[in-house]
Amino acid sequence: MTEFTTGIFEVTKNIYKQNKGSILRTVVYTIGHFVIAIVVLKMVADVTLSEAMTDAIVEPLANAVWYFMLDKFWASKVSKKNS
């Protein structure tokens, strides 16, 4: 393993350790969003399964990034209040 690769793994491990709760909530939220979006699109928009799955994956990924940033901001405000 190269020094560069080792560095990437260390950075990734540190990011995970520092954000474990937010990352877990984000993953659970995103998976639920995938399922809900597919079902809703199939029922409401009457699209094909592949269209529903494409939209259900792309749009929640954008939402996952938004949720992660919101959660980090929210948690920083709550921790400052409790200090």
Phi and psi restraints in degrees (value plus and minus 20) as a CYANA .aco file:
   2 THR   PHI    -100.7   -60.7
   2 THR   PSI     144.5   184.5
   3 GLU   PHI     -81.5   -41.5
   3 GLU   PSI     -58.7   -18.7
   4 PHE   PHI     -81.2   -41.2
   4 PHE   PSI     -68.1   -28.1
   5 THR   PHI     -83.1   -43.1
   5 THR   PSI     -62.4   -22.4
   6 THR   PHI     -80.7   -40.7
   6 THR   PSI     -61.1   -21.1
   7 GLY   PHI     -82.9   -42.9
   7 GLY   PSI     -60.9   -20.9
   8 ILE   PHI     -83.0   -43.0
   8 ILE   PSI     -63.5   -23.5
   9 PHE   PHI     -83.3   -43.3
   9 PHE   PSI     -59.7   -19.7
  10 GLU   PHI     -85.9   -45.9
  10 GLU   PSI     -64.2   -24.2
  11 VAL   PHI     -82.5   -42.5
  11 VAL   PSI     -64.7   -24.7
  12 THR   PHI     -81.4   -41.4
  12 THR   PSI     -63.0   -23.0
  13 LYS   PHI     -82.6   -42.6
  13 LYS   PSI     -62.2   -22.2
  14 ASN   PHI     -85.6   -45.6
  14 ASN   PSI     -62.0   -22.0
  15 ILE   PHI     -81.0   -41.0
  15 ILE   PSI     -64.1   -24.1
  16 TYR   PHI     -81.8   -41.8
  16 TYR   PSI     -66.9   -26.9
  17 LYS   PHI     -81.1   -41.1
  17 LYS   PSI     -59.6   -19.6
  18 GLN   PHI     -96.7   -56.7
  18 GLN   PSI     -39.9     0.1
  19 ASN   PHI    -148.0  -108.0
  19 ASN   PSI       4.0    44.0
  20 LYS   PHI     -73.5   -33.5
  20 LYS   PSI     -68.7   -28.7
  21 GLY   PHI     -83.2   -43.2
  21 GLY   PSI     -66.3   -26.3
  22 SER   PHI     -84.6   -44.6
  22 SER   PSI     -61.0   -21.0
  23 ILE   PHI     -85.9   -45.9
  23 ILE   PSI     -63.6   -23.6
  24 LEU   PHI     -82.4   -42.4
  24 LEU   PSI     -67.2   -27.2
  25 ARG   PHI     -81.6   -41.6
  25 ARG   PSI     -59.4   -19.4
  26 THR   PHI     -84.2   -44.2
  26 THR   PSI     -62.5   -22.5
  27 VAL   PHI     -85.2   -45.2
  27 VAL   PSI     -66.0   -26.0
  28 VAL   PHI     -82.0   -42.0
  28 VAL   PSI     -65.2   -25.2
  29 TYR   PHI     -79.3   -39.3
  29 TYR   PSI     -64.7   -24.7
  30 THR   PHI     -85.9   -45.9
  30 THR   PSI     -63.3   -23.3
  31 ILE   PHI     -82.4   -42.4
  31 ILE   PSI     -64.8   -24.8
  32 GLY   PHI     -81.1   -41.1
  32 GLY   PSI     -59.1   -19.1
  33 HIS   PHI     -84.8   -44.8
  33 HIS   PSI     -60.2   -20.2
  34 PHE   PHI     -74.9   -34.9
  34 PHE   PSI     -71.9   -31.9
  35 VAL   PHI     -84.0   -44.0
  35 VAL   PSI     -67.4   -27.4
  36 ILE   PHI     -82.3   -42.3
  36 ILE   PSI     -63.7   -23.7
  37 ALA   PHI     -83.9   -43.9
  37 ALA   PSI     -60.9   -20.9
  38 ILE   PHI     -82.5   -42.5
  38 ILE   PSI     -67.4   -27.4
  39 VAL   PHI     -83.0   -43.0
  39 VAL   PSI     -66.6   -26.6
  40 VAL   PHI     -83.8   -43.8
  40 VAL   PSI     -65.9   -25.9
  41 LEU   PHI     -81.5   -41.5
  41 LEU   PSI     -61.9   -21.9
  42 LYS   PHI     -83.4   -43.4
  42 LYS   PSI     -59.3   -19.3
  43 MET   PHI     -99.8   -59.8
  43 MET   PSI     -62.0   -22.0
  44 VAL   PHI    -110.1   -70.1
  44 VAL   PSI     -66.6   -26.6
  45 ALA   PHI    -114.0   -74.0
  45 ALA   PSI     -30.0    10.0
  46 ASP   PHI      30.9    70.9
  46 ASP   PSI      33.0    73.0
  47 VAL   PHI    -122.6   -82.6
  47 VAL   PSI     148.2   188.2
  48 THR   PHI     -89.4   -49.4
  48 THR   PSI     141.8   181.8
  49 LEU   PHI     -81.2   -41.2
  49 LEU   PSI     -61.0   -21.0
  50 SER   PHI     -86.2   -46.2
  50 SER   PSI     -57.5   -17.5
  51 GLU   PHI     -85.5   -45.5
  51 GLU   PSI     -63.3   -23.3
  52 ALA   PHI     -83.7   -43.7
  52 ALA   PSI     -62.1   -22.1
  53 MET   PHI     -87.5   -47.5
  53 MET   PSI     -59.8   -19.8
  54 THR   PHI     -81.1   -41.1
  54 THR   PSI     -70.7   -30.7
  55 ASP   PHI     -85.0   -45.0
  55 ASP   PSI     -57.9   -17.9
  56 ALA   PHI     -89.5   -49.5
  56 ALA   PSI     -38.9     1.1
  57 ILE   PHI    -114.5   -74.5
  57 ILE   PSI     -66.2   -26.2
  58 VAL   PHI     -86.2   -46.2
  58 VAL   PSI     -70.1   -30.1
  59 GLU   PHI     -85.1   -45.1
  59 GLU   PSI     -63.3   -23.3
  60 PRO   PHI     -86.2   -46.2
  60 PRO   PSI     -49.1    -9.1
  61 LEU   PHI     -82.7   -42.7
  61 LEU   PSI     -60.3   -20.3
  62 ALA   PHI     -84.4   -44.4
  62 ALA   PSI     -61.7   -21.7
  63 ASN   PHI     -84.3   -44.3
  63 ASN   PSI     -54.7   -14.7
  64 ALA   PHI     -83.3   -43.3
  64 ALA   PSI     -61.4   -21.4
  65 VAL   PHI     -83.1   -43.1
  65 VAL   PSI     -65.6   -25.6
  66 TRP   PHI     -80.1   -40.1
  66 TRP   PSI     -65.7   -25.7
  67 TYR   PHI     -83.1   -43.1
  67 TYR   PSI     -61.8   -21.8
  68 PHE   PHI     -80.1   -40.1
  68 PHE   PSI     -65.9   -25.9
  69 MET   PHI     -84.6   -44.6
  69 MET   PSI     -62.1   -22.1
  70 LEU   PHI     -81.9   -41.9
  70 LEU   PSI     -64.8   -24.8
  71 ASP   PHI     -83.0   -43.0
  71 ASP   PSI     -62.4   -22.4
  72 LYS   PHI     -83.8   -43.8
  72 LYS   PSI     -62.9   -22.9
  73 PHE   PHI     -82.7   -42.7
  73 PHE   PSI     -67.9   -27.9
  74 TRP   PHI     -80.3   -40.3
  74 TRP   PSI     -67.6   -27.6
  75 ALA   PHI     -82.7   -42.7
  75 ALA   PSI     -55.4   -15.4
  76 SER   PHI     -88.0   -48.0
  76 SER   PSI     -54.8   -14.8
  77 LYS   PHI     -92.3   -52.3
  77 LYS   PSI     -59.5   -19.5
  78 VAL   PHI     -86.7   -46.7
  78 VAL   PSI     -62.9   -22.9
  79 SER   PHI     -86.8   -46.8
  79 SER   PSI     -51.6   -11.6
  80 LYS   PHI     -90.6   -50.6
  80 LYS   PSI     -55.9   -15.9
  81 LYS   PHI     -86.0   -46.0
  81 LYS   PSI     -57.0   -17.0
  82 ASN   PHI    -101.4   -61.4
  82 ASN   PSI     -25.9    14.1
